[in-house]
Amino acid sequence: MGKVPADKVFTAEEAAKFKADVVARDEAKQWRFSGNFNDPTEAVDFVNRDPAQGAGEAIFGVSGDLTPVWIFV
């Protein structure tokens, strides 16, 4: 379901489908920004904490003195 107008009135069936769609979307794994770290070793430590990310499930960037991290969760 795309954008829902603010004045939309749901039937019980539409509301149940909408809720199921939202829950399924939120449970699907996706890339999430996890923050900037001052020290690359802290970024690696964060990614390896339990539960550790698997192979290919972390992206590190370099931005001046910061190390931005994205993880696939």
Chimera marker file (.cmm) of the C-alpha trace (Angstrom):
<marker_set name="trace">
<marker id="1" x="0.000" y="0.000" z="0.000" r="1" g="1" b="0" radius="0.5"/>
<marker id="2" x="1.441" y="3.382" z="-0.979" r="1" g="1" b="0" radius="0.5"/>
<marker id="3" x="0.686" y="6.720" z="0.608" r="1" g="1" b="0" radius="0.5"/>
<marker id="4" x="-2.514" y="6.799" z="2.609" r="1" g="1" b="0" radius="0.5"/>
<marker id="5" x="-4.574" y="10.001" z="2.554" r="1" g="1" b="0" radius="0.5"/>
<marker id="6" x="-5.087" y="11.524" z="5.998" r="1" g="1" b="0" radius="0.5"/>
<marker id="7" x="-8.869" y="11.333" z="5.621" r="1" g="1" b="0" radius="0.5"/>
<marker id="8" x="-8.907" y="7.655" z="4.521" r="1" g="1" b="0" radius="0.5"/>
<marker id="9" x="-11.339" y="5.465" z="6.440" r="1" g="1" b="0" radius="0.5"/>
<marker id="10" x="-10.247" y="1.828" z="6.609" r="1" g="1" b="0" radius="0.5"/>
<marker id="11" x="-12.461" y="-1.213" z="6.706" r="1" g="1" b="0" radius="0.5"/>
<marker id="12" x="-11.403" y="-3.890" z="9.192" r="1" g="1" b="0" radius="0.5"/>
<marker id="13" x="-10.050" y="-5.998" z="6.297" r="1" g="1" b="0" radius="0.5"/>
<marker id="14" x="-8.035" y="-3.082" z="4.841" r="1" g="1" b="0" radius="0.5"/>
<marker id="15" x="-6.610" y="-2.248" z="8.273" r="1" g="1" b="0" radius="0.5"/>
<marker id="16" x="-5.539" y="-5.868" z="8.837" r="1" g="1" b="0" radius="0.5"/>
<marker id="17" x="-3.824" y="-5.999" z="5.414" r="1" g="1" b="0" radius="0.5"/>
<marker id="18" x="-2.117" y="-2.643" z="6.008" r="1" g="1" b="0" radius="0.5"/>
<marker id="19" x="-0.796" y="-3.788" z="9.398" r="1" g="1" b="0" radius="0.5"/>
<marker id="20" x="0.465" y="-7.084" z="7.923" r="1" g="1" b="0" radius="0.5"/>
<marker id="21" x="2.239" y="-5.183" z="5.115" r="1" g="1" b="0" radius="0.5"/>
<marker id="22" x="3.914" y="-2.815" z="7.593" r="1" g="1" b="0" radius="0.5"/>
<marker id="23" x="5.037" y="-5.665" z="9.869" r="1" g="1" b="0" radius="0.5"/>
<marker id="24" x="6.439" y="-7.629" z="6.902" r="1" g="1" b="0" radius="0.5"/>
<marker id="25" x="8.312" y="-4.554" z="5.629" r="1" g="1" b="0" radius="0.5"/>
<marker id="26" x="9.768" y="-3.830" z="9.063" r="1" g="1" b="0" radius="0.5"/>
<marker id="27" x="10.884" y="-7.449" z="9.506" r="1" g="1" b="0" radius="0.5"/>
<marker id="28" x="12.634" y="-7.568" z="6.123" r="1" g="1" b="0" radius="0.5"/>
<marker id="29" x="16.392" y="-7.130" z="6.326" r="1" g="1" b="0" radius="0.5"/>
<marker id="30" x="17.628" y="-3.818" z="4.969" r="1" g="1" b="0" radius="0.5"/>
<marker id="31" x="20.634" y="-1.520" z="5.100" r="1" g="1" b="0" radius="0.5"/>
<marker id="32" x="20.603" y="0.792" z="8.115" r="1" g="1" b="0" radius="0.5"/>
<marker id="33" x="22.971" y="3.621" z="8.952" r="1" g="1" b="0" radius="0.5"/>
<marker id="34" x="24.595" y="2.844" z="12.302" r="1" g="1" b="0" radius="0.5"/>
<marker id="35" x="26.505" y="6.035" z="12.915" r="1" g="1" b="0" radius="0.5"/>
<marker id="36" x="29.920" y="7.650" z="12.604" r="1" g="1" b="0" radius="0.5"/>
<marker id="37" x="32.882" y="6.423" z="14.598" r="1" g="1" b="0" radius="0.5"/>
<marker id="38" x="36.008" y="8.439" z="15.434" r="1" g="1" b="0" radius="0.5"/>
<marker id="39" x="38.223" y="5.358" z="15.332" r="1" g="1" b="0" radius="0.5"/>
<marker id="40" x="38.019" y="2.639" z="12.640" r="1" g="1" b="0" radius="0.5"/>
<marker id="41" x="38.825" y="-0.028" z="15.245" r="1" g="1" b="0" radius="0.5"/>
<marker id="42" x="35.748" y="1.028" z="17.248" r="1" g="1" b="0" radius="0.5"/>
<marker id="43" x="33.645" y="0.680" z="14.093" r="1" g="1" b="0" radius="0.5"/>
<marker id="44" x="34.957" y="-2.854" z="13.535" r="1" g="1" b="0" radius="0.5"/>
<marker id="45" x="34.384" y="-3.697" z="17.206" r="1" g="1" b="0" radius="0.5"/>
<marker id="46" x="30.785" y="-2.489" z="16.904" r="1" g="1" b="0" radius="0.5"/>
<marker id="47" x="30.119" y="-4.663" z="13.833" r="1" g="1" b="0" radius="0.5"/>
<marker id="48" x="31.677" y="-7.738" z="15.487" r="1" g="1" b="0" radius="0.5"/>
<marker id="49" x="29.676" y="-7.470" z="18.730" r="1" g="1" b="0" radius="0.5"/>
<marker id="50" x="27.100" y="-10.168" z="19.366" r="1" g="1" b="0" radius="0.5"/>
<marker id="51" x="25.255" y="-10.774" z="17.175" r="1" g="1" b="0" radius="0.5"/>
<marker id="52" x="28.094" y="-10.221" z="14.720" r="1" g="1" b="0" radius="0.5"/>
<marker id="53" x="27.335" y="-9.192" z="11.158" r="1" g="1" b="0" radius="0.5"/>
<marker id="54" x="27.975" y="-11.856" z="8.546" r="1" g="1" b="0" radius="0.5"/>
<marker id="55" x="30.231" y="-11.560" z="5.518" r="1" g="1" b="0" radius="0.5"/>
<marker id="56" x="29.136" y="-8.644" z="3.339" r="1" g="1" b="0" radius="0.5"/>
<marker id="57" x="26.695" y="-7.287" z="5.938" r="1" g="1" b="0" radius="0.5"/>
<marker id="58" x="28.709" y="-4.196" z="6.892" r="1" g="1" b="0" radius="0.5"/>
<marker id="59" x="29.907" y="-1.244" z="4.860" r="1" g="1" b="0" radius="0.5"/>
<marker id="60" x="32.557" y="1.146" z="6.150" r="1" g="1" b="0" radius="0.5"/>
<marker id="61" x="33.189" y="4.541" z="4.655" r="1" g="1" b="0" radius="0.5"/>
<marker id="62" x="35.899" y="7.127" z="5.070" r="1" g="1" b="0" radius="0.5"/>
<marker id="63" x="34.856" y="10.710" z="5.617" r="1" g="1" b="0" radius="0.5"/>
<marker id="64" x="37.685" y="12.833" z="6.964" r="1" g="1" b="0" radius="0.5"/>
<marker id="65" x="38.297" y="11.734" z="10.542" r="1" g="1" b="0" radius="0.5"/>
<marker id="66" x="35.034" y="9.764" z="10.723" r="1" g="1" b="0" radius="0.5"/>
<marker id="67" x="34.198" y="6.184" z="9.793" r="1" g="1" b="0" radius="0.5"/>
<marker id="68" x="30.511" y="5.914" z="8.836" r="1" g="1" b="0" radius="0.5"/>
<marker id="69" x="29.012" y="2.424" z="9.134" r="1" g="1" b="0" radius="0.5"/>
<marker id="70" x="26.007" y="0.782" z="7.497" r="1" g="1" b="0" radius="0.5"/>
<marker id="71" x="24.852" y="-2.704" z="8.541" r="1" g="1" b="0" radius="0.5"/>
<marker id="72" x="22.398" y="-5.119" z="6.941" r="1" g="1" b="0" radius="0.5"/>
<marker id="73" x="19.849" y="-6.073" z="9.588" r="1" g="1" b="0" radius="0.5"/>
<link id1="1" id2="2" r="1" g="1" b="0" radius="0.2"/>
<link id1="2" id2="3" r="1" g="1" b="0" radius="0.2"/>
<link id1="3" id2="4" r="1" g="1" b="0" radius="0.2"/>
<link id1="4" id2="5" r="1" g="1" b="0" radius="0.2"/>
<link id1="5" id2="6" r="1" g="1" b="0" radius="0.2"/>
<link id1="6" id2="7" r="1" g="1" b="0" radius="0.2"/>
<link id1="7" id2="8" r="1" g="1" b="0" radius="0.2"/>
<link id1="8" id2="9" r="1" g="1" b="0" radius="0.2"/>
<link id1="9" id2="10" r="1" g="1" b="0" radius="0.2"/>
<link id1="10" id2="11" r="1" g="1" b="0" radius="0.2"/>
<link id1="11" id2="12" r="1" g="1" b="0" radius="0.2"/>
<link id1="12" id2="13" r="1" g="1" b="0" radius="0.2"/>
<link id1="13" id2="14" r="1" g="1" b="0" radius="0.2"/>
<link id1="14" id2="15" r="1" g="1" b="0" radius="0.2"/>
<link id1="15" id2="16" r="1" g="1" b="0" radius="0.2"/>
<link id1="16" id2="17" r="1" g="1" b="0" radius="0.2"/>
<link id1="17" id2="18" r="1" g="1" b="0" radius="0.2"/>
<link id1="18" id2="19" r="1" g="1" b="0" radius="0.2"/>
<link id1="19" id2="20" r="1" g="1" b="0" radius="0.2"/>
<link id1="20" id2="21" r="1" g="1" b="0" radius="0.2"/>
<link id1="21" id2="22" r="1" g="1" b="0" radius="0.2"/>
<link id1="22" id2="23" r="1" g="1" b="0" radius="0.2"/>
<link id1="23" id2="24" r="1" g="1" b="0" radius="0.2"/>
<link id1="24" id2="25" r="1" g="1" b="0" radius="0.2"/>
<link id1="25" id2="26" r="1" g="1" b="0" radius="0.2"/>
<link id1="26" id2="27" r="1" g="1" b="0" radius="0.2"/>
<link id1="27" id2="28" r="1" g="1" b="0" radius="0.2"/>
<link id1="28" id2="29" r="1" g="1" b="0" radius="0.2"/>
<link id1="29" id2="30" r="1" g="1" b="0" radius="0.2"/>
<link id1="30" id2="31" r="1" g="1" b="0" radius="0.2"/>
<link id1="31" id2="32" r="1" g="1" b="0" radius="0.2"/>
<link id1="32" id2="33" r="1" g="1" b="0" radius="0.2"/>
<link id1="33" id2="34" r="1" g="1" b="0" radius="0.2"/>
<link id1="34" id2="35" r="1" g="1" b="0" radius="0.2"/>
<link id1="35" id2="36" r="1" g="1" b="0" radius="0.2"/>
<link id1="36" id2="37" r="1" g="1" b="0" radius="0.2"/>
<link id1="37" id2="38" r="1" g="1" b="0" radius="0.2"/>
<link id1="38" id2="39" r="1" g="1" b="0" radius="0.2"/>
<link id1="39" id2="40" r="1" g="1" b="0" radius="0.2"/>
<link id1="40" id2="41" r="1" g="1" b="0" radius="0.2"/>
<link id1="41" id2="42" r="1" g="1" b="0" radius="0.2"/>
<link id1="42" id2="43" r="1" g="1" b="0" radius="0.2"/>
<link id1="43" id2="44" r="1" g="1" b="0" radius="0.2"/>
<link id1="44" id2="45" r="1" g="1" b="0" radius="0.2"/>
<link id1="45" id2="46" r="1" g="1" b="0" radius="0.2"/>
<link id1="46" id2="47" r="1" g="1" b="0" radius="0.2"/>
<link id1="47" id2="48" r="1" g="1" b="0" radius="0.2"/>
<link id1="48" id2="49" r="1" g="1" b="0" radius="0.2"/>
<link id1="49" id2="50" r="1" g="1" b="0" radius="0.2"/>
<link id1="50" id2="51" r="1" g="1" b="0" radius="0.2"/>
<link id1="51" id2="52" r="1" g="1" b="0" radius="0.2"/>
<link id1="52" id2="53" r="1" g="1" b="0" radius="0.2"/>
<link id1="53" id2="54" r="1" g="1" b="0" radius="0.2"/>
<link id1="54" id2="55" r="1" g="1" b="0" radius="0.2"/>
<link id1="55" id2="56" r="1" g="1" b="0" radius="0.2"/>
<link id1="56" id2="57" r="1" g="1" b="0" radius="0.2"/>
<link id1="57" id2="58" r="1" g="1" b="0" radius="0.2"/>
<link id1="58" id2="59" r="1" g="1" b="0" radius="0.2"/>
<link id1="59" id2="60" r="1" g="1" b="0" radius="0.2"/>
<link id1="60" id2="61" r="1" g="1" b="0" radius="0.2"/>
<link id1="61" id2="62" r="1" g="1" b="0" radius="0.2"/>
<link id1="62" id2="63" r="1" g="1" b="0" radius="0.2"/>
<link id1="63" id2="64" r="1" g="1" b="0" radius="0.2"/>
<link id1="64" id2="65" r="1" g="1" b="0" radius="0.2"/>
<link id1="65" id2="66" r="1" g="1" b="0" radius="0.2"/>
<link id1="66" id2="67" r="1" g="1" b="0" radius="0.2"/>
<link id1="67" id2="68" r="1" g="1" b="0" radius="0.2"/>
<link id1="68" id2="69" r="1" g="1" b="0" radius="0.2"/>
<link id1="69" id2="70" r="1" g="1" b="0" radius="0.2"/>
<link id1="70" id2="71" r="1" g="1" b="0" radius="0.2"/>
<link id1="71" id2="72" r="1" g="1" b="0" radius="0.2"/>
<link id1="72" id2="73" r="1" g="1" b="0" radius="0.2"/>
</marker_set>
